[in-house]
Amino acid sequence: MDGSARSFEAQIRNYRGPDPLEPWHRYAQWAEGCLPLPERQSCWPRLLEELVRTFLSDQRYHQDPRFVSYCLKLAEFISSPCQFFEFLHGQGVGVKSSELYTAWARRLVGDGDTRGAAAVLNRGLLCQAQPRDHLQQLLWLLMLLVLLQKKKSSKGGNTSFASGNVSQATPNTSLGGATPFKVQPSPTVHTKEALGFLMDMFQTPILPESSPLANNELEALCRKNEPTGCLKMNVGVPATPAFSIFQDENEKENSRIPQHRNKAEEPRALGQRPLADCAAEEETGTTEFLRDDYTVWNGPCSNKTLAASPNNTRDFARAAQLVSTPFSFLSAPPRPPLEDRVLVENPWDKDLICQFLSELPKPLHSCANYFEWNSALPLITLKAELPLGSSSFRVDCLVGEGAFAQVYQASLLDSTNPRNSQKVVFKVQKPANPWEFYIATQLVERLEPSLHHLYIHFYSAHFFKNGSILVGELHNYGTLLNAINIYKQLPEKVMPQALVIYFAVKILHMVEELHSCQIIHGDIKPDNFIFGQRQVFLDNDTCDIDGLSHGLTLIDLGQSIDMKLFPEGTAFTARCETSGFQCIEMLTQRPWNYQTDYFGIAATVYCMIFGTYMRVKNEDGVWKPEGTFRRLVNAELWKEFFETLLNIPSCHSLPSLRALRQRLKDLFCRSYLKEIKFLRSRLIVLLSQNKRSRK
């Protein structure tokens, strides 16, 4: 092995400074610029792969120009670079760098997908990538190219312009008033010429020049180095490498990433396990809950397909599958077209909500239980009678109060029998909030009738000039947060594991059904799950783990998001400032959609387990709760559970709530089935006593 290479690798191993990427950077610069061609052929792709894999989970380098540059260089050796770019973007790598979007769009243009390239450049602008002017110019040119192609195809010939100033052809209305980029071609502009000019702007030819690092040679090289045909990725390796990039005839074994280590010294990321273990599990039929991610996402392990774990932010395997090496034998999952993916800053924007409500195919006012009054919101007085339309109510008491809403218990008065009054809840808001009523009506339309009782139901909605009153079903046995606090006063201090697992299964099911009809709740937390409805809670003692009579109802739809109103694949960038349950994506400024509910599930279950609110930390690129699991019953189960929900690669790689629910159900039936009836009955007594004390 070259002495200089030895020196660089020694520097990497021995580096103890604040910037571990620096010795790698010096190594890569030397390898790229100083190595003879034969050695560069054999080591450069491997060096890039190791560098990217080593620092992929280190968020401080995600926007570092050095690291972004090496990621883009690695893409040159990948058979499906656009999927690799999507992977990088999902990890947050280079999202603020125009170089990522330029390289991505260049590849799409080379593949003939100009619309996809325009969508990528627009994504870069929405992410505020810099320098912005370059992306704006390229996007405008792509829009021009699409127009030229369209005109050239129902006309059948070349497209001509009378003026050399192409910017007059299409107004620049989508770039926020940026100055149009003026091109001075000949008076006749052909699509091929426009494409060539565009690729000059990208500073890269449409067809790559012949390279000594061609895909087939790289694949042959890797097959030679890895006779098994499967180069395993150890995503948990530290920045101090235990391998050599270079080799000579006497040190070929040192050039490979070690494939077989003693178990005690081999670091494994979440979900990694030797293939032999997977095969053994398949033969014996054992299914320990969340033992590894393959059993969660793909059922029993198989040596036919090793799908990448979608819940690990450090998982390089999905990208590695795309390399033109033995990784390419693993098929990458299909992805939706890029033009269908949109970034929206704030789904709760008032103007956006008003626009959605004004454009509904079925206006809200057409609902039979919608009432609009040409008067101000009536004064709410306790113990006083309040007429609403043809009904009259008595306001019993204030149940809860927030910044913009008050919740009251009220009685629907029966004129024929004053004692026969139905209890309801008033949600009074200033200003009026029709959005929550809209979401509630959509749940009724989209869900099976047998599921309706799992979500808040409004009997009627009354809208005034300065506020609104939603009349809903009363659930008056307290919230899940109340139950958690009750147990804190008891000797056990926390909710029993059987009940935690029982309710976790129910919560997963409720959110799963919500997502199936394309609704994001947006504020999943313990105080938004409420107990009530006598016939499915107090009077039911079946405790069926698959049943719907568990007594929990999900309330507060004010922050819910209807994904049907957005283009498919839309993600958001805003942070929810009104709640302490900000998902990991909000904390790390990454796009999100359904992840906010996944985080809410984790936070709610954590609250049941520990009796405190969840705080998160990042350890080696993996997000975890700060709580200690060592002495907790089913500790490994819960560690895997939380890491699954907290580490989601992107909006397009969401964990399966159904798979998580099934694993919890298996554990419940195996270990807690006999004791749940007693524990649930005891909880009912505790909630009933707490209800009387609150009066």
BALOKOL-494232 format. One record per residue (C-alpha): x, y, z negated. Coordinates in pm, 1 decimal. Each point is the difference from the previous one (the first is absolute). Last residue first. Layout:
REM residues N
[[X Y Z]] ...
//
This chain:
REM residues 695
[[-6750.9 1781.7 -4085.3]] [[364.3 -94.8 51.7]] [[-20.0 -246.5 -289.3]] [[-292.0 -178.5 165.9]] [[191.7 -35.5 327.2]] [[309.8 -124.4 -183.2]] [[-205.9 -272.1 -164.6]] [[-139.3 -106.1 337.5]] [[348.6 3.8 154.0]] [[136.6 -218.2 -279.4]] [[-288.9 -245.1 25.1]] [[43.3 -25.1 377.5]] [[373.1 -53.2 -48.8]] [[-70.5 -289.3 -236.2]] [[-221.9 -161.8 259.6]] [[277.9 39.7 258.0]] [[255.3 -156.1 -231.5]] [[-225.0 -297.1 -81.0]] [[-80.5 -67.3 364.8]] [[362.4 45.6 109.3]] [[146.7 -267.4 -226.9]] [[-52.3 -312.6 207.8]] [[100.6 142.4 338.3]] [[329.4 142.8 -117.5]] [[286.0 -221.7 116.1]] [[-55.0 -171.4 335.0]] [[-312.0 183.5 109.3]] [[159.1 334.7 -85.9]] [[329.8 -85.5 166.7]] [[-173.4 -101.4 321.5]] [[-217.5 310.7 -13.6]] [[306.6 219.8 -36.0]] [[155.6 -158.2 305.2]] [[-323.6 39.7 194.5]] [[-25.7 367.5 -89.7]] [[351.2 67.1 124.0]] [[-81.8 -173.1 328.4]] [[-324.6 195.7 32.3]] [[179.1 325.5 -65.9]] [[227.9 -74.4 294.6]] [[300.6 229.1 -7.3]] [[9.8 293.4 243.0]] [[251.0 11.5 284.4]] [[-140.7 267.9 232.6]] [[-8.4 283.2 -253.2]] [[364.8 -70.9 -74.6]] [[246.9 -205.7 -200.9]] [[-222.0 -54.2 -307.9]] [[191.4 -26.0 -325.8]] [[-237.1 85.1 -287.7]] [[-266.5 -266.0 56.6]] [[238.9 -290.5 52.2]] [[235.8 116.2 -273.2]] [[-294.9 10.5 -237.7]] [[-116.2 -355.3 66.3]] [[353.6 -141.5 6.3]] [[70.1 138.0 -346.3]] [[-345.0 -112.1 -115.0]] [[51.5 -363.5 93.8]] [[352.4 -2.9 -140.3]] [[-130.2 118.5 -338.0]] [[-289.0 -247.5 -24.4]] [[-31.9 83.4 -372.3]] [[210.7 306.8 -75.9]] [[321.5 -27.5 -196.7]] [[230.4 99.9 285.9]] [[-243.3 230.8 178.8]] [[128.8 336.4 -122.1]] [[-190.2 300.4 134.7]] [[165.1 246.6 238.7]] [[-205.1 -124.0 292.5]] [[205.4 -93.7 306.9]] [[105.8 154.0 330.7]] [[278.6 -184.5 179.2]] [[285.9 195.3 162.7]] [[265.0 -114.3 -244.7]] [[-226.6 76.7 -295.1]] [[-262.8 268.2 52.5]] [[-222.6 90.1 -292.3]] [[-372.9 15.4 -63.1]] [[-222.7 118.5 -282.3]] [[-320.5 -186.0 -76.0]] [[-251.6 128.3 -251.3]] [[-21.0 -184.0 -330.0]] [[-195.6 -299.0 -138.1]] [[268.3 -239.4 121.6]] [[-190.4 -257.1 205.0]] [[-319.0 194.4 69.8]] [[191.7 316.8 89.5]] [[226.3 -199.2 230.7]] [[-310.5 -134.8 175.8]] [[-120.8 355.9 60.6]] [[337.7 130.2 119.0]] [[46.8 -292.7 238.2]] [[-349.3 43.2 143.2]] [[57.4 373.3 38.8]] [[325.7 -62.5 186.3]] [[-186.2 -222.6 244.6]] [[-266.1 270.8 29.1]] [[258.6 262.4 99.7]] [[156.0 -247.7 242.2]] [[-313.6 10.7 219.5]] [[128.5 309.3 182.6]] [[358.9 108.7 -38.9]] [[282.1 190.7 171.9]] [[319.3 40.2 -205.5]] [[82.5 288.1 -232.9]] [[165.3 -217.1 -267.1]] [[-254.3 70.7 -275.1]] [[-288.9 -4.1 245.8]] [[116.2 -333.4 142.8]] [[39.7 -142.1 -349.1]] [[-365.1 72.9 -78.6]] [[-112.6 293.8 -209.6]] [[-219.3 -115.2 -289.2]] [[29.7 304.0 -224.5]] [[-287.0 158.2 188.8]] [[-91.7 349.7 115.3]] [[316.8 63.7 201.0]] [[-70.5 -265.8 262.1]] [[302.3 29.0 225.1]] [[-45.2 63.5 371.9]] [[176.1 -202.5 273.2]] [[-275.7 -205.6 158.8]] [[-16.8 -296.1 236.7]] [[-222.7 -69.4 299.3]] [[20.0 -350.2 148.1]] [[-328.0 20.0 189.7]] [[-108.3 356.3 63.9]] [[-180.2 160.5 -296.1]] [[-371.1 0.9 -86.9]] [[-2.8 -375.9 -46.8]] [[265.3 44.9 -269.5]] [[-261.4 140.7 -237.6]] [[200.2 138.2 -290.4]] [[-118.2 1.9 -361.6]] [[91.8 288.6 -228.3]] [[-353.8 68.1 -125.6]] [[-91.4 -369.1 -19.8]] [[-16.4 -4.5 -379.3]] [[-121.4 -347.5 -101.8]] [[102.4 -366.2 27.2]] [[-239.4 -229.1 -186.0]] [[108.7 -281.1 -232.9]] [[-263.3 -230.7 -152.0]] [[149.4 -336.8 93.4]] [[-300.7 -131.6 185.2]] [[160.2 -21.1 345.5]] [[113.5 -360.1 -26.6]] [[325.6 -158.6 114.6]] [[151.8 -21.7 -350.0]] [[-335.9 -114.8 -134.1]] [[-38.3 131.7 -353.6]] [[-346.8 -161.0 -15.1]] [[-112.8 210.0 -295.8]] [[-238.1 249.5 155.9]] [[-239.0 206.8 -210.2]] [[248.4 267.6 -103.2]] [[167.4 30.2 337.3]] [[-195.6 -55.8 319.1]] [[-350.6 61.3 -133.9]] [[110.8 278.5 -232.2]] [[146.8 232.8 254.6]] [[289.8 148.7 -193.3]] [[377.2 12.3 -9.5]] [[205.8 265.7 177.7]] [[310.6 -8.5 217.0]] [[105.9 358.7 74.1]] [[161.0 41.1 -343.5]] [[248.4 -279.0 72.6]] [[140.5 160.8 317.5]] [[-57.2 -15.8 377.6]] [[-18.2 356.1 133.8]] [[24.3 -4.8 380.1]] [[-290.3 -236.1 66.7]] [[117.4 -78.4 353.3]] [[-292.4 -105.2 222.2]] [[55.6 -203.1 315.0]] [[-285.3 -251.9 -51.7]] [[250.6 -271.8 -87.6]] [[178.7 248.6 -223.1]] [[-295.0 16.7 -239.4]] [[-36.9 -377.3 2.0]] [[366.9 -39.6 -94.3]] [[-33.8 267.7 -266.5]] [[-285.0 -189.6 -166.2]] [[174.7 -336.2 34.8]] [[324.9 125.5 -151.6]] [[-200.4 148.7 -288.1]] [[-179.8 -328.5 -62.6]] [[322.0 -202.6 -3.5]] [[160.5 255.2 -232.3]] [[-306.4 -25.1 -224.6]] [[47.2 -373.4 -55.4]] [[380.0 29.6 -21.7]] [[-23.0 264.9 -271.5]] [[-280.4 -188.1 -174.3]] [[206.2 -319.2 -24.2]] [[307.8 198.7 -101.7]] [[-173.4 142.8 -306.8]] [[-35.7 382.7 -2.4]] [[261.0 173.5 -210.1]] [[50.0 91.6 -367.2]] [[-50.8 -362.4 -121.4]] [[-97.1 126.8 -347.5]] [[-276.4 225.3 138.1]] [[10.8 377.7 49.0]] [[190.8 -30.5 328.7]] [[-270.8 -244.0 112.6]] [[-257.7 279.2 -6.7]] [[230.1 223.9 203.5]] [[12.0 -252.8 282.8]] [[-379.5 -33.7 -10.3]] [[-41.8 377.1 22.3]] [[239.6 5.7 297.1]] [[-217.0 -262.5 169.0]] [[-280.9 248.4 -33.3]] [[-290.8 26.0 -238.8]] [[-317.7 -195.3 -56.1]] [[-224.0 263.5 157.0]] [[-14.5 -78.8 367.4]] [[-270.7 234.5 128.9]] [[-95.8 -9.2 368.3]] [[20.2 329.8 177.8]] [[-157.5 340.2 48.8]] [[249.0 224.0 179.6]] [[-46.6 369.0 -80.6]] [[153.7 264.9 223.0]] [[141.3 351.2 -11.6]] [[-12.1 361.8 115.0]] [[-277.6 16.2 257.5]] [[-163.8 -322.1 -117.5]] [[39.2 -360.9 101.9]] [[-195.8 -283.9 -161.2]] [[109.2 -361.5 53.4]] [[-218.7 -300.5 -82.8]] [[9.7 -351.0 -142.6]] [[378.6 -8.7 9.8]] [[185.0 -331.6 -29.4]] [[348.6 -47.4 -142.4]] [[174.6 -312.7 124.6]] [[-9.7 -367.7 -101.0]] [[-382.4 1.0 11.2]] [[9.0 17.7 379.3]] [[183.5 -329.8 45.5]] [[-300.5 -231.7 51.1]] [[-134.9 250.5 255.0]] [[301.4 -66.6 228.3]] [[207.1 311.1 48.7]] [[5.8 244.7 292.0]] [[-328.7 188.0 -38.3]] [[-5.5 25.2 -380.0]] [[367.9 89.1 -1.9]] [[-66.3 270.4 258.5]] [[-271.6 155.2 -216.5]] [[241.3 18.7 -295.0]] [[266.9 163.9 217.7]] [[-249.6 265.7 113.8]] [[-113.3 68.6 -356.6]] [[363.0 50.5 -102.2]] [[47.6 240.3 290.4]] [[-306.6 216.2 -75.8]] [[186.4 195.7 -269.5]] [[-175.1 321.9 -98.5]] [[214.7 266.6 -162.3]] [[-38.1 -54.3 -289.1]] [[-91.3 -359.0 -86.6]] [[-260.8 -172.2 -218.0]] [[9.1 -379.8 -16.8]] [[-324.4 -100.4 -168.7]] [[-29.9 -355.9 -133.4]] [[-318.6 -201.6 -31.7]] [[-210.7 -161.3 -273.0]] [[-353.1 -101.6 98.3]] [[-284.1 119.3 -220.8]] [[-285.0 -219.6 -120.1]] [[-63.7 179.2 -324.5]] [[-171.3 291.6 175.3]] [[-254.0 -237.4 160.2]] [[-214.8 139.5 281.4]] [[223.8 299.5 64.7]] [[310.4 -217.3 19.8]] [[307.5 213.5 -63.9]] [[332.8 -88.2 159.4]] [[239.0 23.0 -292.9]] [[339.2 169.2 12.3]] [[360.9 -75.5 -89.5]] [[225.6 281.3 109.9]] [[321.5 23.3 199.2]] [[165.6 337.7 49.8]] [[204.4 91.7 304.8]] [[268.1 234.6 130.6]] [[271.6 4.4 -266.7]] [[-127.7 -306.7 -182.2]] [[-274.9 -91.3 -246.0]] [[-143.5 -321.3 -137.0]] [[-315.5 -149.8 -149.7]] [[-199.2 313.2 -85.0]] [[-331.1 -96.5 -155.8]] [[-371.1 -67.7 55.9]] [[-105.3 220.8 293.1]] [[-370.9 -73.5 52.6]] [[-101.0 -61.8 357.6]] [[-290.7 83.7 228.5]] [[-64.0 -139.7 343.5]] [[-175.2 148.8 306.0]] [[298.0 217.4 85.3]] [[233.2 27.0 -293.3]] [[-171.9 126.5 -314.6]] [[223.0 37.0 -309.8]] [[-142.3 -46.1 -350.7]] [[213.1 116.5 -289.5]] [[178.0 -219.5 -253.3]] [[334.1 149.2 108.5]] [[-22.1 295.7 237.2]] [[120.7 -9.7 361.2]] [[-73.3 331.6 172.4]] [[-120.6 -54.0 354.5]] [[247.8 20.6 290.8]] [[-96.9 300.0 213.0]] [[-284.8 -10.1 247.6]] [[-83.2 -104.9 354.3]] [[-7.3 -369.2 -91.1]] [[133.2 -294.4 202.3]] [[-111.0 -352.4 -79.0]] [[158.0 -327.8 118.1]] [[-171.7 -323.6 -109.5]] [[-158.9 -71.0 338.6]] [[327.1 52.5 184.2]] [[-36.4 229.7 303.5]] [[167.0 282.1 -192.1]] [[323.3 -196.2 8.6]] [[18.9 20.8 377.5]] [[14.6 -328.3 194.8]] [[256.3 38.4 278.1]] [[212.6 192.3 -251.8]] [[162.8 310.0 150.7]] [[-81.6 253.6 -272.4]] [[113.8 -234.4 -276.4]] [[335.0 -60.7 168.3]] [[57.3 371.3 58.2]] [[-86.5 83.9 -359.8]] [[246.3 -264.8 -120.5]] [[272.5 142.6 225.1]] [[-67.2 352.0 -125.2]] [[17.0 -116.3 -361.0]] [[329.3 -188.1 44.9]] [[-30.1 -330.8 -182.7]] [[169.9 -205.3 275.4]] [[307.6 225.0 -29.4]] [[299.9 -16.4 234.2]] [[-122.6 -219.8 280.6]] [[247.2 -223.7 181.2]] [[-136.4 -189.1 296.9]] [[59.3 -346.2 137.7]] [[-210.3 -94.0 302.5]] [[262.6 131.7 242.6]] [[245.4 -251.3 -140.5]] [[-200.8 -296.0 124.0]] [[-81.9 -253.7 -271.6]] [[272.3 -243.7 -106.0]] [[45.5 -368.4 80.5]] [[199.6 -201.1 -254.4]] [[366.5 -69.2 81.0]] [[81.6 -350.8 120.6]] [[293.4 -169.7 -165.4]] [[244.9 -130.2 260.5]] [[126.1 355.6 31.7]] [[180.8 -38.3 -329.9]] [[242.0 -242.1 171.2]] [[150.2 308.5 162.3]] [[-162.7 275.0 203.5]] [[-111.4 172.5 -321.2]] [[-375.3 30.6 -55.4]] [[-27.4 -243.7 -288.5]] [[249.6 216.9 -186.7]] [[-251.5 279.2 -19.3]] [[-254.3 -219.1 -178.8]] [[278.1 -157.6 -208.3]] [[126.1 328.7 -139.3]] [[-224.8 -20.6 -305.6]] [[110.5 269.0 -241.2]] [[-345.3 151.5 -36.6]] [[-139.1 -343.2 -84.3]] [[-372.3 -63.4 27.8]] [[-27.1 -111.3 361.2]] [[220.1 -309.8 -46.8]] [[129.1 -84.8 342.7]] [[-161.2 -302.3 160.8]] [[211.2 -314.6 12.1]] [[-159.1 -214.3 268.1]] [[59.4 -366.3 83.2]] [[182.6 -107.4 -314.2]] [[-323.0 31.5 -191.2]] [[-84.3 142.6 -336.9]] [[-354.4 -50.7 -126.9]] [[-240.0 290.8 61.0]] [[114.8 288.2 213.9]] [[-29.2 313.5 -206.1]] [[-2.1 -117.8 -358.8]] [[193.9 -323.3 41.2]] [[264.7 188.0 198.9]] [[20.8 262.6 -272.4]] [[152.4 -225.0 -258.8]] [[-113.5 -160.9 -319.4]] [[-304.5 224.6 26.1]] [[-211.4 -250.4 -193.2]] [[154.8 -347.1 -3.4]] [[-128.3 -205.7 288.7]] [[119.6 -361.9 -9.3]] [[-103.1 -216.5 295.6]] [[283.2 -245.3 -45.0]] [[106.8 -3.2 363.1]] [[-49.9 372.7 56.4]] [[183.8 82.6 -319.4]] [[295.5 -210.8 107.8]] [[11.7 177.0 334.6]] [[0.2 337.4 -168.4]] [[278.0 -101.5 -237.3]] [[209.2 -127.4 290.1]] [[-46.2 328.1 178.8]] [[183.5 180.9 -278.2]] [[-204.9 274.2 -166.9]] [[-44.1 370.2 62.5]] [[-329.9 158.3 -103.4]] [[135.1 282.3 -211.4]] [[367.9 54.6 66.1]] [[258.3 -265.3 -79.4]] [[347.3 47.3 -140.5]] [[217.7 -311.6 33.1]] [[235.4 -43.2 -294.6]] [[-192.3 -240.5 -221.4]] [[-139.2 -193.3 292.6]] [[348.3 -92.1 117.3]] [[51.9 130.2 346.1]] [[-79.9 -129.5 345.9]] [[-42.3 228.9 299.6]] [[288.2 237.8 -55.8]] [[-11.7 278.0 259.7]] [[238.8 -118.5 263.1]] [[341.7 133.6 85.0]] [[178.6 -179.5 -281.3]] [[-48.7 -339.6 163.1]] [[183.7 115.2 306.9]] [[309.9 83.7 -200.5]] [[290.1 -185.5 159.7]] [[-97.8 75.2 360.1]] [[-57.4 365.0 -77.5]] [[-304.6 168.4 -138.6]] [[-149.6 341.5 -50.6]] [[-311.8 99.4 -192.1]] [[119.3 -160.6 -320.2]] [[-232.5 -102.2 -280.1]] [[-73.9 67.0 -367.8]] [[-127.0 350.4 62.0]] [[-17.0 268.1 -272.5]] [[-319.1 188.6 85.9]] [[-191.2 -275.7 -174.8]] [[-171.7 -289.1 180.2]] [[-372.3 -30.9 -75.7]] [[-112.9 -13.4 358.8]] [[174.7 -333.1 53.4]] [[-79.4 -62.3 366.0]] [[27.6 -351.2 134.2]] [[146.5 -51.5 346.5]] [[-198.3 -282.0 156.9]] [[142.1 -196.3 293.1]] [[171.6 -248.0 -228.2]] [[322.5 48.2 197.4]] [[35.0 357.5 -130.7]] [[323.8 147.0 135.5]] [[-43.2 -154.4 342.7]] [[-366.5 85.3 5.2]] [[92.7 355.3 -93.5]] [[240.1 25.0 293.2]] [[-248.6 -151.2 242.5]] [[-261.1 250.7 -111.0]] [[243.5 286.9 37.5]] [[94.1 -121.6 346.8]] [[-365.8 -31.5 102.2]] [[-84.9 342.0 -135.1]] [[276.7 187.0 175.1]] [[281.0 131.3 -218.6]] [[246.4 44.3 285.0]] [[-246.2 255.9 133.8]] [[-154.8 58.5 338.9]] [[-162.4 340.8 4.5]] [[-344.0 30.3 -148.4]] [[-287.5 74.8 238.7]] [[-181.0 327.6 -58.3]] [[322.3 188.3 -60.5]] [[48.0 179.1 -334.4]] [[31.7 370.7 -71.2]] [[-365.2 13.5 -111.5]] [[-31.7 315.7 208.1]] [[157.3 -190.2 286.8]] [[-270.8 -260.4 -54.0]] [[-259.0 270.8 51.2]] [[163.3 115.6 321.5]] [[-2.2 -355.1 130.0]] [[-364.6 -41.6 -94.7]] [[-89.9 325.2 170.8]] [[181.5 -112.1 312.3]] [[-184.2 -331.4 -1.0]] [[-332.4 181.1 -44.2]] [[72.4 226.0 293.9]] [[15.5 378.7 -21.2]] [[-18.4 199.9 318.2]] [[104.0 364.3 -43.5]] [[350.7 -111.6 -106.3]] [[65.5 -15.4 -370.0]] [[17.1 295.9 -240.2]] [[-121.2 -122.5 -337.8]] [[-134.7 226.8 -271.1]] [[-46.4 -129.4 -352.3]] [[-321.9 151.0 -132.0]] [[45.3 227.4 -304.4]] [[-156.7 -161.8 -305.2]] [[-357.9 98.4 -78.0]] [[-72.1 -285.6 -237.7]] [[113.9 -272.5 236.2]] [[-332.1 -127.0 130.6]] [[-118.4 285.7 218.5]] [[286.8 33.4 247.9]] [[-201.3 74.8 311.7]] [[68.3 -247.2 283.6]] [[110.9 102.9 347.6]] [[144.1 339.4 -91.9]] [[289.8 -164.1 -186.2]] [[112.9 -146.6 333.0]] [[144.6 330.6 112.4]] [[112.6 -83.6 354.3]] [[-330.1 112.6 140.3]] [[-220.6 -149.7 267.6]] [[4.1 -332.2 -174.4]] [[-11.7 -329.5 183.9]] [[-98.9 -347.3 -110.5]] [[102.4 -295.1 211.3]] [[-250.1 -254.7 124.5]] [[-305.6 -212.4 -80.9]] [[-236.2 285.7 -109.1]] [[-348.1 -346.1 -307.5]] [[600.2 -2.0 -79.5]] [[211.9 317.8 62.6]] [[-224.4 213.0 -217.2]] [[28.6 -239.9 -292.8]] [[373.7 -34.1 35.5]] [[44.1 376.1 11.9]] [[-220.5 48.7 -304.5]] [[191.7 -262.8 -195.1]] [[324.7 170.9 101.0]] [[-124.6 338.5 -114.8]] [[-97.8 -143.8 -336.9]] [[344.8 -155.8 -16.7]] [[159.8 335.8 75.8]] [[-199.5 163.4 -277.0]] [[100.8 -270.5 -242.7]] [[366.2 39.2 94.1]] [[-7.0 373.6 -56.9]] [[-181.6 -32.9 -331.3]] [[240.9 -270.1 -119.8]] [[299.0 223.3 78.6]] [[-158.5 297.1 -173.2]] [[-54.6 -197.1 -322.4]] [[362.7 -62.5 -85.1]] [[-101.3 -152.0 -231.7]] [[-289.6 -231.1 -83.6]] [[-308.1 167.6 -143.6]] [[-181.8 -335.0 -44.9]] [[-278.6 131.8 224.1]] [[262.0 95.7 259.3]] [[155.0 -346.1 -14.2]] [[-341.7 -159.5 41.1]] [[-55.3 215.5 307.1]] [[324.7 -134.6 142.0]] [[-119.6 -354.7 -63.1]] [[-340.4 67.1 157.8]] [[168.8 147.4 307.2]] [[215.8 -312.2 31.0]] [[-308.6 -220.5 -22.4]] [[-158.6 199.5 279.5]] [[315.4 -29.8 208.6]] [[8.7 -378.8 -23.4]] [[210.5 -85.0 306.7]] [[251.8 -212.3 -189.2]] [[266.1 270.4 46.1]] [[-253.5 249.0 -133.4]] [[-47.3 -220.6 -306.0]] [[375.6 -21.6 -56.8]] [[39.2 375.0 28.1]] [[-290.9 48.8 -243.2]] [[174.6 -206.1 -268.3]] [[336.0 168.7 55.0]] [[-163.6 344.0 -17.7]] [[-214.2 -96.9 -298.9]] [[300.9 -118.8 -201.3]] [[220.3 293.7 107.7]] [[-267.5 249.1 -110.4]] [[93.8 -76.4 -359.7]] [[-252.7 39.7 -281.9]] [[-135.6 -354.1 28.3]] [[356.2 -131.8 24.3]] [[-58.7 -303.4 -221.7]] [[-335.5 8.9 -181.3]] [[-35.3 -379.0 -9.5]] [[-293.5 17.5 239.7]] [[209.4 216.3 230.5]] [[277.3 -258.0 1.9]] [[-246.4 -279.5 80.6]] [[-156.8 204.1 279.4]] [[346.9 60.7 143.4]] [[64.3 -375.8 -16.5]] [[-328.7 -61.9 179.1]] [[113.8 240.9 269.6]] [[338.7 -172.7 19.5]] [[-140.5 -335.3 110.1]] [[310.6 -191.7 114.1]] [[226.9 164.1 -252.4]] [[362.6 86.1 78.2]] [[-61.4 368.0 80.6]] [[-209.6 26.5 -317.7]] [[319.5 -39.2 -203.3]] [[118.0 337.2 132.3]] [[-324.5 157.9 -118.3]] [[48.5 -140.5 -348.8]] [[360.5 121.9 5.3]] [[-112.7 354.4 81.6]] [[-264.0 -1.4 -273.3]] [[270.0 -100.1 -250.1]] [[233.8 282.2 98.8]] [[-277.7 259.1 29.1]] [[-114.5 -75.2 -358.6]] [[-380.1 4.2 -2.6]] [[-46.7 -350.3 -143.2]] [[332.1 20.1 -185.1]] [[-135.2 97.3 -343.7]] [[-265.2 -268.4 44.3]] [[241.6 -289.3 -45.5]] [[-197.7 -303.4 121.0]] [[145.5 9.0 351.2]] [[354.7 53.7 -128.0]] [[141.1 -352.8 19.4]] [[-214.4 -113.0 293.3]] [[104.7 296.0 211.4]] [[369.5 -49.4 -71.1]] [[-13.8 -375.9 46.2]] [[-176.4 25.4 335.4]] [[231.7 274.8 123.0]] [[305.8 -206.5 -94.3]] [[-139.2 -308.7 170.3]] [[-76.5 193.1 318.6]] [[354.2 147.4 2.4]] [[192.3 -315.1 -85.5]] [[17.7 -231.7 301.0]] [[-18.2 242.4 287.7]] [[216.6 253.1 -181.6]] [[270.9 -263.6 -26.8]] [[-1.7 -61.7 374.8]] [[-15.8 375.1 81.1]] [[296.3 114.4 -206.9]] [[-97.0 171.3 -325.1]] [[59.7 371.2 -50.7]] [[-324.1 189.9 48.3]] [[-281.5 -226.7 -110.8]] [[195.2 -192.4 -262.6]] [[164.0 313.9 -143.0]] [[-328.2 187.6 -23.7]] [[-166.1 -305.2 -154.3]] [[265.5 -35.8 -271.2]] [[-8.7 372.0 -81.4]] [[-379.3 -18.6 -31.0]] [[17.9 -313.5 -214.8]] [[242.9 182.5 -230.7]] [[-247.4 295.3 -19.0]] [[-319.7 -202.2 -53.7]] [[92.1 -62.8 -364.7]] [[-34.0 373.5 -75.1]] [[34.6 68.7 -375.4]] [[337.2 -174.4 -40.3]] [[84.7 -354.9 -112.9]] [[145.0 -144.8 321.9]] [[198.1 -319.6 -51.8]] [[-191.8 -227.1 235.0]] [[-40.1 266.2 266.3]] [[366.6 99.9 -19.4]] [[99.1 -366.2 27.8]] [[-213.6 -28.3 310.2]] [[175.5 301.0 152.7]] [[347.1 -137.8 -79.2]] [[-78.6 -342.5 138.5]] [[-125.5 162.7 318.4]] [[322.5 197.4 26.9]] [[202.8 -319.9 -42.5]] [[-179.2 -168.3 288.9]] [[-122.3 -353.0 -81.6]] 
//
